[in-house]
């Protein structure tokens, strides 16, 4: 029996058929890890890789949708916090103004009592 060289098409063909989809998956997963949800895998004819690509692409679409929902929620919460902070500032200013009026009233009352005595 004759040995088949490692670089022969008989050996490299099957390896490439499995290696390339795995490289593509690795690259796509890295992109997803960097929040790049546009990463997609090409759907190929091999049943295993085709099913994996379909599921992966569906997962990235769902992740992108969920991130968009979270970003909208964060923006809404930030706007609510800004409004609450402004209202708190207005309330603080009004309280400070009332304290000044109370002090002025106490001073006026003391002056009137002193004048009457």
DSSP file (Angstrom, degrees, kcal/mol; ACC not computed):
  #  RESIDUE AA STRUCTURE BP1 BP2  ACC     N-H-->O    O-->H-N    N-H-->O    O-->H-N    TCO  KAPPA ALPHA  PHI   PSI    X-CA   Y-CA   Z-CA
    1    1 A X              0   0    0      0, 0.0     2,-0.3     0, 0.0     0, 0.0   0.000 360.0 360.0 360.0 138.3    0.0    0.0    0.0
    2    2 A X        -     0   0    0      1,-0.0     2,-0.2     0, 0.0     0, 0.0  -0.708 360.0-119.6 -93.6 137.8    1.3    3.4   -0.9
    3    3 A X        -     0   0    0     -2,-0.3     2,-0.5     1,-0.0    -1,-0.0  -0.492  22.9-132.3 -71.8 143.1    1.5    6.3    1.6
    4    4 A X        -     0   0    0     -2,-0.2    -1,-0.0     4,-0.0     4,-0.0  -0.862  24.5-118.7 -96.2 124.9   -0.6    9.4    0.7
    5    5 A X    >   -     0   0    0     -2,-0.5     3,-1.7     1,-0.1     6,-0.3  -0.313  18.5-123.3 -61.9 146.0    1.4   12.6    1.1
    6    6 A X  T 3  S+     0   0    0      1,-0.3    -1,-0.1     5,-0.1     6,-0.1   0.783 109.7  52.6 -62.4 -27.7   -0.1   15.0    3.7
    7    7 A X  T 3  S+     0   0    0      4,-0.1    -1,-0.3     5,-0.1    -2,-0.1   0.328  82.7 118.7 -91.7   9.2   -0.3   17.8    1.2
    8    8 A X  S X> S-     0   0    0     -3,-1.7     4,-2.9     1,-0.1     3,-1.3  -0.404  77.2-116.7 -74.1 152.9   -2.2   15.8   -1.4
    9    9 A X  H 3> S+     0   0    0      1,-0.3     4,-1.7     2,-0.2     5,-0.3   0.776 114.4  65.5 -58.9 -25.8   -5.7   16.9   -2.4
   10   10 A X  H 34 S+     0   0    0      2,-0.2     4,-0.5     1,-0.1    -1,-0.3   0.858 114.4  29.7 -64.8 -33.9   -7.1   13.7   -0.9
   11   11 A X  H <> S+     0   0    0     -3,-1.3     4,-1.4    -6,-0.3    -2,-0.2   0.889 122.9  45.7 -90.9 -48.4   -5.9   14.9    2.6
   12   12 A X  H  X S+     0   0    0     -4,-2.9     4,-3.0     1,-0.2     5,-0.3   0.814 102.4  66.1 -71.8 -29.5   -6.2   18.7    2.3
   13   13 A X  H  X S+     0   0    0     -4,-1.7     4,-2.2    -5,-0.3    -1,-0.2   0.963 106.7  38.9 -56.5 -56.9   -9.6   18.7    0.6
   14   14 A X  H  > S+     0   0    0     -4,-0.5     4,-1.3    -5,-0.3     5,-0.2   0.872 116.1  53.1 -63.4 -35.4  -11.5   17.3    3.6
   15   15 A X  H >X S+     0   0    0     -4,-1.4     4,-3.2     1,-0.2     3,-0.6   0.952 111.1  45.6 -64.5 -47.1   -9.4   19.3    6.1
   16   16 A X  H 3X S+     0   0    0     -4,-3.0     4,-2.1     1,-0.2     5,-0.3   0.868 106.4  60.4 -62.5 -36.4  -10.2   22.6    4.2
   17   17 A X  H 3< S+     0   0    0     -4,-2.2     4,-0.4    -5,-0.3    -1,-0.2   0.822 118.8  28.9 -62.1 -31.2  -13.9   21.6    4.0
   18   18 A X  H <X S+     0   0    0     -4,-1.3     4,-1.2    -3,-0.6    -2,-0.2   0.762 118.7  55.7 -96.8 -31.5  -14.0   21.6    7.8
   19   19 A X  H  X S+     0   0    0     -4,-3.2     4,-2.5    -5,-0.2     5,-0.2   0.923 101.8  54.6 -71.4 -44.7  -11.3   24.1    8.7
   20   20 A X  H  X S+     0   0    0     -4,-2.1     4,-2.5     1,-0.2     5,-0.2   0.914 108.1  47.8 -60.7 -46.4  -12.7   27.1    6.7
   21   21 A X  H  > S+     0   0    0     -4,-0.4     4,-2.4    -5,-0.3    -1,-0.2   0.879 112.3  51.2 -62.2 -34.2  -16.1   27.1    8.3
   22   22 A X  H  X S+     0   0    0     -4,-1.2     4,-2.5     2,-0.2    -2,-0.2   0.890 109.7  49.2 -69.1 -37.9  -14.4   26.8   11.7
   23   23 A X  H  X S+     0   0    0     -4,-2.5     4,-2.5     2,-0.2    -2,-0.2   0.919 111.6  49.3 -63.9 -42.4  -12.2   29.8   10.9
   24   24 A X  H  X S+     0   0    0     -4,-2.5     4,-2.5     2,-0.2    -2,-0.2   0.905 111.5  49.4 -63.3 -41.2  -15.3   31.7    9.8
   25   25 A X  H  X S+     0   0    0     -4,-2.4     4,-2.7     2,-0.2     5,-0.2   0.920 110.2  51.0 -63.2 -43.9  -17.1   30.8   13.0
   26   26 A X  H  X S+     0   0    0     -4,-2.5     4,-2.0     1,-0.2    -2,-0.2   0.918 112.0  46.6 -59.6 -45.2  -14.1   31.9   15.1
   27   27 A X  H  X S+     0   0    0     -4,-2.5     4,-2.1     2,-0.2    -1,-0.2   0.912 113.0  49.3 -64.5 -43.0  -13.9   35.3   13.3
   28   28 A X  H  X S+     0   0    0     -4,-2.5     4,-2.4     1,-0.2    -2,-0.2   0.904 110.1  50.6 -64.7 -41.2  -17.7   35.8   13.7
   29   29 A X  H  X S+     0   0    0     -4,-2.7     4,-2.3     1,-0.2    -1,-0.2   0.896 108.8  52.5 -63.6 -39.9  -17.6   35.0   17.4
   30   30 A X  H  X S+     0   0    0     -4,-2.0     4,-0.9    -5,-0.2    -1,-0.2   0.904 109.4  49.4 -61.8 -41.0  -14.7   37.4   17.8
   31   31 A X  H ><>S+     0   0    0     -4,-2.1     5,-2.7     1,-0.2     3,-0.8   0.909 109.3  51.1 -65.3 -41.5  -16.8   40.1   16.1
   32   32 A X  H ><5S+     0   0    0     -4,-2.4     3,-2.1     1,-0.3    -1,-0.2   0.901 104.8  57.8 -61.3 -39.7  -19.8   39.4   18.3
   33   33 A X  H 3<5S+     0   0    0     -4,-2.3    -1,-0.3     1,-0.3    -2,-0.2   0.748 104.9  51.3 -61.7 -23.7  -17.4   39.7   21.4
   34   34 A X  T <<5S-     0   0    0     -4,-0.9    -1,-0.3    -3,-0.8    -2,-0.2   0.135 125.1-105.2 -97.7  18.7  -16.7   43.2   20.2
   35   35 A X  T < 5S+     0   0    0     -3,-2.1     2,-1.1     1,-0.2    -3,-0.2   0.745  76.1 141.0  63.2  27.5  -20.4   44.0   19.9
   36   36 A X    > < +     0   0    0     -5,-2.7     3,-1.1    -6,-0.1    -1,-0.2  -0.788  22.2 174.4 -97.5  91.0  -20.4   43.8   16.1
   37   37 A X  T 3   +     0   0    0     -2,-1.1    27,-0.2     1,-0.3    -1,-0.1   0.323  62.7  82.8 -84.5   9.8  -23.7   42.1   15.6
   38   38 A X  T 3   +     0   0    0     -7,-0.1    -1,-0.3     2,-0.1     2,-0.2   0.530  62.8 118.9 -85.2  -5.5  -23.5   42.4   11.9
   39   39 A X    <   +     0   0    0     -3,-1.1     2,-0.3   -11,-0.2    21,-0.1  -0.409  40.7 173.5 -63.0 128.3  -21.3   39.2   11.8
   40   40 A X        -     0   0    0     -2,-0.2     2,-0.4    20,-0.1    13,-0.1  -0.968  26.5-133.7-135.2 152.3  -23.0   36.5    9.8
   41   41 A X        -     0   0    0     12,-0.3     2,-0.3    -2,-0.3    16,-0.1  -0.850  28.1-114.8-102.6 142.0  -21.9   33.1    8.6
   42   42 A X        -     0   0    0     -2,-0.4     2,-0.6     1,-0.1    11,-0.1  -0.589  30.2-122.8 -73.2 135.1  -22.5   31.9    5.1
   43   43 A X        -     0   0    0     -2,-0.3     2,-0.2    10,-0.1     7,-0.1  -0.708  37.2-169.6 -82.0 119.9  -25.0   29.1    5.0
   44   44 A X        -     0   0    0     -2,-0.6     9,-0.1     2,-0.2    -3,-0.0  -0.458  33.8-105.1-107.0 178.0  -23.2   26.2    3.2
   45   45 A X  S    S+     0   0    0     -2,-0.2     2,-0.2     4,-0.1    -1,-0.0   0.777  87.2 100.5 -78.2 -26.9  -24.4   22.8    1.9
   46   46 A X  S  > S-     0   0    0      1,-0.2     4,-3.2     4,-0.1     5,-0.3  -0.444  72.8-138.8 -62.5 124.4  -23.0   20.7    4.7
   47   47 A X  H  > S+     0   0    0     -2,-0.2     4,-2.5     1,-0.2     5,-0.2   0.879  98.1  48.6 -55.9 -44.6  -25.9   19.9    7.0
   48   48 A X  H  > S+     0   0    0      1,-0.2     4,-2.1     2,-0.2    -1,-0.2   0.945 117.9  39.0 -63.7 -48.9  -24.0   20.3   10.2
   49   49 A X  H  > S+     0   0    0      2,-0.2     4,-2.8     1,-0.2    -2,-0.2   0.845 114.1  55.6 -71.9 -33.1  -22.4   23.6    9.2
   50   50 A X  H  X S+     0   0    0     -4,-3.2     4,-2.5     2,-0.2    -2,-0.2   0.945 110.6  44.5 -63.0 -47.5  -25.6   24.9    7.5
   51   51 A X  H  X S+     0   0    0     -4,-2.5     4,-2.4    -5,-0.3     5,-0.2   0.903 114.2  49.9 -63.6 -40.8  -27.6   24.3   10.7
   52   52 A X  H  X S+     0   0    0     -4,-2.1     4,-2.8    -5,-0.2    -2,-0.2   0.920 111.4  48.7 -63.0 -43.9  -24.9   25.9   12.8
   53   53 A X  H  X S+     0   0    0     -4,-2.8     4,-2.7     2,-0.2   -12,-0.3   0.911 111.2  49.6 -64.1 -42.4  -24.7   28.9   10.5
   54   54 A X  H  X S+     0   0    0     -4,-2.5     4,-2.1     2,-0.2    -2,-0.2   0.937 114.6  44.3 -62.1 -46.7  -28.5   29.4   10.6
   55   55 A X  H  X S+     0   0    0     -4,-2.4     4,-2.4     2,-0.2    -2,-0.2   0.899 113.8  50.6 -65.4 -40.3  -28.6   29.2   14.4
   56   56 A X  H  X S+     0   0    0     -4,-2.8     4,-2.4     2,-0.2    -2,-0.2   0.935 111.0  48.1 -63.0 -46.1  -25.6   31.5   14.7
   57   57 A X  H  X S+     0   0    0     -4,-2.7     4,-1.9     1,-0.2    -1,-0.2   0.885 111.8  49.7 -63.8 -39.1  -27.1   34.1   12.4
   58   58 A X  H  X S+     0   0    0     -4,-2.1     4,-2.3    -5,-0.2    -1,-0.2   0.911 109.9  52.1 -64.2 -41.6  -30.4   33.9   14.3
   59   59 A X  H  X S+     0   0    0     -4,-2.4     4,-2.7     1,-0.2    -2,-0.2   0.917 108.6  49.5 -61.8 -43.8  -28.5   34.3   17.6
   60   60 A X  H  X S+     0   0    0     -4,-2.4     4,-2.4     1,-0.2    -1,-0.2   0.884 110.1  51.1 -65.7 -36.6  -26.7   37.4   16.3
   61   61 A X  H  X S+     0   0    0     -4,-1.9     4,-2.2     2,-0.2    -1,-0.2   0.919 112.1  46.8 -64.0 -42.7  -30.0   39.0   15.2
   62   62 A X  H  X S+     0   0    0     -4,-2.3     4,-2.6     2,-0.2    -2,-0.2   0.893 111.7  50.9 -66.7 -39.5  -31.6   38.3   18.6
   63   63 A X  H  X S+     0   0    0     -4,-2.7     4,-2.6     2,-0.2    -2,-0.2   0.921 110.1  49.7 -63.0 -43.0  -28.5   39.8   20.4
   64   64 A X  H  X S+     0   0    0     -4,-2.4     4,-2.1     2,-0.2    -2,-0.2   0.913 112.0  48.2 -62.6 -42.2  -28.6   42.9   18.2
   65   65 A X  H  X S+     0   0    0     -4,-2.2     4,-2.0     2,-0.2    -2,-0.2   0.916 112.6  48.2 -64.8 -42.9  -32.4   43.3   19.0
   66   66 A X  H  X S+     0   0    0     -4,-2.6     4,-2.4     1,-0.2    -2,-0.2   0.886 110.7  50.9 -65.9 -38.6  -31.8   42.8   22.7
   67   67 A X  H  X S+     0   0    0     -4,-2.6     4,-2.7     2,-0.2    -1,-0.2   0.897 108.6  52.0 -66.1 -38.3  -28.9   45.3   22.7
   68   68 A X  H  X S+     0   0    0     -4,-2.1     4,-2.1     2,-0.2    -2,-0.2   0.901 109.9  49.3 -62.9 -40.4  -31.1   47.9   20.9
   69   69 A X  H  X S+     0   0    0     -4,-2.0     4,-2.3     2,-0.2    -2,-0.2   0.926 112.1  48.3 -63.5 -44.9  -33.8   47.4   23.6
   70   70 A X  H  X S+     0   0    0     -4,-2.4     4,-2.7     1,-0.2    -2,-0.2   0.905 110.3  51.1 -63.0 -41.6  -31.3   47.8   26.4
   71   71 A X  H  X S+     0   0    0     -4,-2.7     4,-2.3     1,-0.2    -1,-0.2   0.897 110.6  49.0 -63.6 -39.3  -29.8   50.9   24.8
   72   72 A X  H  X S+     0   0    0     -4,-2.1     4,-2.4     2,-0.2    -1,-0.2   0.901 111.6  49.7 -65.2 -40.5  -33.3   52.5   24.5
   73   73 A X  H  X S+     0   0    0     -4,-2.3     4,-2.7     2,-0.2    -2,-0.2   0.903 110.5  49.7 -64.9 -41.5  -34.0   51.6   28.1
   74   74 A X  H  X S+     0   0    0     -4,-2.7     4,-2.6     2,-0.2    -2,-0.2   0.917 111.5  48.9 -63.5 -42.6  -30.7   53.2   29.2
   75   75 A X  H  X S+     0   0    0     -4,-2.3     4,-2.1     2,-0.2    -2,-0.2   0.914 112.5  48.1 -63.6 -42.3  -31.5   56.3   27.3
   76   76 A X  H  X S+     0   0    0     -4,-2.4     4,-2.2     2,-0.2    -2,-0.2   0.921 113.2  47.5 -64.1 -44.1  -35.0   56.5   28.8
   77   77 A X  H  X S+     0   0    0     -4,-2.7     4,-2.5     1,-0.2    -2,-0.2   0.889 110.5  52.1 -65.1 -39.7  -33.6   56.0   32.3
   78   78 A X  H  X S+     0   0    0     -4,-2.6     4,-2.2     2,-0.2    -1,-0.2   0.901 109.7  49.4 -63.4 -40.5  -31.0   58.6   31.8
   79   79 A X  H  X S+     0   0    0     -4,-2.1     4,-2.3     2,-0.2    -2,-0.2   0.906 110.9  49.9 -64.9 -41.0  -33.6   61.1   30.6
   80   80 A X  H  X S+     0   0    0     -4,-2.2     4,-2.5     1,-0.2    -2,-0.2   0.906 110.8  49.6 -63.2 -41.5  -35.7   60.3   33.7
   81   81 A X  H  X S+     0   0    0     -4,-2.5     4,-2.5     2,-0.2    -2,-0.2   0.886 109.2  51.9 -65.3 -38.4  -32.7   60.8   36.0
   82   82 A X  H  X S+     0   0    0     -4,-2.2     4,-2.3     2,-0.2    -2,-0.2   0.927 111.0  47.6 -63.0 -44.4  -31.9   64.2   34.3
   83   83 A X  H  X S+     0   0    0     -4,-2.3     4,-2.4     2,-0.2    -2,-0.2   0.914 112.5  49.1 -63.0 -42.7  -35.5   65.3   34.9
   84   84 A X  H  X S+     0   0    0     -4,-2.5     4,-2.5     1,-0.2    -2,-0.2   0.893 110.3  51.2 -64.0 -39.7  -35.4   64.2   38.5
   85   85 A X  H  X S+     0   0    0     -4,-2.5     4,-2.1     2,-0.2    -1,-0.2   0.904 110.7  48.3 -64.6 -41.2  -32.1   66.0   39.0
   86   86 A X  H  X S+     0   0    0     -4,-2.3     4,-2.3     2,-0.2    -2,-0.2   0.916 112.3  48.5 -64.3 -43.1  -33.6   69.2   37.6
   87   87 A X  H  X S+     0   0    0     -4,-2.4     4,-2.5     1,-0.2    -2,-0.2   0.894 110.0  52.2 -64.4 -39.8  -36.7   68.9   39.8
   88   88 A X  H  X S+     0   0    0     -4,-2.5     4,-2.6     2,-0.2    -1,-0.2   0.908 109.0  50.3 -62.4 -41.6  -34.5   68.3   42.8
   89   89 A X  H  X S+     0   0    0     -4,-2.1     4,-2.4     2,-0.2    -2,-0.2   0.907 110.9  48.9 -62.6 -42.2  -32.5   71.4   42.0
   90   90 A X  H  X S+     0   0    0     -4,-2.3     4,-2.3     2,-0.2    -2,-0.2   0.912 112.0  48.5 -63.8 -42.1  -35.7   73.4   41.7
   91   91 A X  H  X S+     0   0    0     -4,-2.5     4,-2.5     2,-0.2    -2,-0.2   0.902 110.8  50.9 -64.6 -41.7  -36.9   72.1   45.0
   92   92 A X  H  X S+     0   0    0     -4,-2.6     4,-2.4     2,-0.2    -2,-0.2   0.917 110.8  48.6 -61.5 -43.8  -33.6   72.9   46.7
   93   93 A X  H  X S+     0   0    0     -4,-2.4     4,-2.2     2,-0.2    -2,-0.2   0.905 111.7  49.2 -63.7 -41.5  -33.7   76.4   45.4
   94   94 A X  H  X S+     0   0    0     -4,-2.3     4,-2.3     2,-0.2    -2,-0.2   0.906 111.4  49.5 -65.0 -41.1  -37.3   76.9   46.6
   95   95 A X  H  X S+     0   0    0     -4,-2.5     4,-2.4     2,-0.2    -2,-0.2   0.912 110.0  50.7 -63.8 -42.3  -36.4   75.5   50.0
   96   96 A X  H  X S+     0   0    0     -4,-2.4     4,-1.9     1,-0.2    -1,-0.2   0.902 110.2  50.3 -61.5 -41.2  -33.5   77.9   50.2
   97   97 A X  H  X S+     0   0    0     -4,-2.2     4,-2.2     1,-0.2    -2,-0.2   0.907 110.2  49.7 -64.1 -41.5  -35.7   80.8   49.3
   98   98 A X  H  X S+     0   0    0     -4,-2.3     4,-2.5     1,-0.2    -2,-0.2   0.877 108.1  53.6 -65.0 -37.6  -38.2   79.8   52.0
   99   99 A X  H  X S+     0   0    0     -4,-2.4     4,-2.4     2,-0.2    -1,-0.2   0.900 108.5  49.9 -63.2 -39.9  -35.5   79.6   54.6
  100  100 A X  H  X S+     0   0    0     -4,-1.9     4,-2.6     2,-0.2    -2,-0.2   0.922 111.4  48.4 -63.6 -43.6  -34.4   83.2   53.6
  101  101 A X  H  X S+     0   0    0     -4,-2.2     4,-2.5     2,-0.2    -2,-0.2   0.895 110.9  50.7 -63.7 -39.5  -38.0   84.4   54.0
  102  102 A X  H  X S+     0   0    0     -4,-2.5     4,-2.5     2,-0.2    -1,-0.2   0.911 111.5  47.9 -64.5 -41.9  -38.3   82.6   57.4
  103  103 A X  H  X S+     0   0    0     -4,-2.4     4,-2.4     2,-0.2    -2,-0.2   0.918 112.3  48.9 -63.6 -42.8  -35.1   84.2   58.6
  104  104 A X  H  X S+     0   0    0     -4,-2.6     4,-2.5     2,-0.2    -2,-0.2   0.890 111.3  50.5 -63.3 -40.1  -36.3   87.6   57.4
  105  105 A X  H  X S+     0   0    0     -4,-2.5     4,-2.5     2,-0.2    -2,-0.2   0.907 110.7  48.4 -64.3 -42.3  -39.6   87.1   59.1
  106  106 A X  H  X S+     0   0    0     -4,-2.5     4,-2.2     2,-0.2    -2,-0.2   0.902 112.6  48.9 -65.2 -40.4  -37.9   86.1   62.4
  107  107 A X  H  X S+     0   0    0     -4,-2.4     4,-2.2     2,-0.2    -2,-0.2   0.913 112.4  47.9 -64.2 -43.3  -35.7   89.2   62.1
  108  108 A X  H  X S+     0   0    0     -4,-2.5     4,-2.4     2,-0.2    -2,-0.2   0.901 110.9  51.0 -64.9 -41.6  -38.7   91.5   61.4
  109  109 A X  H  X S+     0   0    0     -4,-2.5     4,-2.4     1,-0.2    -1,-0.2   0.908 110.8  49.1 -62.2 -41.9  -40.6   90.0   64.3
  110  110 A X  H  X S+     0   0    0     -4,-2.2     4,-2.1     1,-0.2    -1,-0.2   0.889 111.3  49.5 -65.1 -39.3  -37.6   90.6   66.6
  111  111 A X  H  X S+     0   0    0     -4,-2.2     4,-2.1     2,-0.2    -2,-0.2   0.905 111.4  48.6 -67.0 -41.4  -37.3   94.2   65.5
  112  112 A X  H  X S+     0   0    0     -4,-2.4     4,-1.9     2,-0.2    -2,-0.2   0.919 112.0  48.9 -64.9 -43.5  -41.0   94.9   66.0
  113  113 A X  H  X S+     0   0    0     -4,-2.4     4,-1.1     1,-0.2    -1,-0.2   0.890 111.6  50.0 -64.6 -38.3  -41.0   93.4   69.5
  114  114 A X  H  < S+     0   0    0     -4,-2.1    -1,-0.2     1,-0.2    -2,-0.2   0.886 110.5  49.6 -66.4 -38.0  -37.9   95.4   70.3
  115  115 A X  H  < S+     0   0    0     -4,-2.1    -1,-0.2     1,-0.2    -2,-0.2   0.837 110.8  50.2 -69.9 -32.5  -39.5   98.6   69.1
  116  116 A X  H  <        0   0    0     -4,-1.9    -1,-0.2     1,-0.2    -2,-0.2   0.701 360.0 360.0 -78.2 -20.2  -42.7   97.9   71.1
  117  117 A X     <        0   0    0     -4,-1.1    -1,-0.2    -3,-0.2    -2,-0.2   0.485 360.0 360.0 -80.9 360.0  -40.8   97.3   74.3
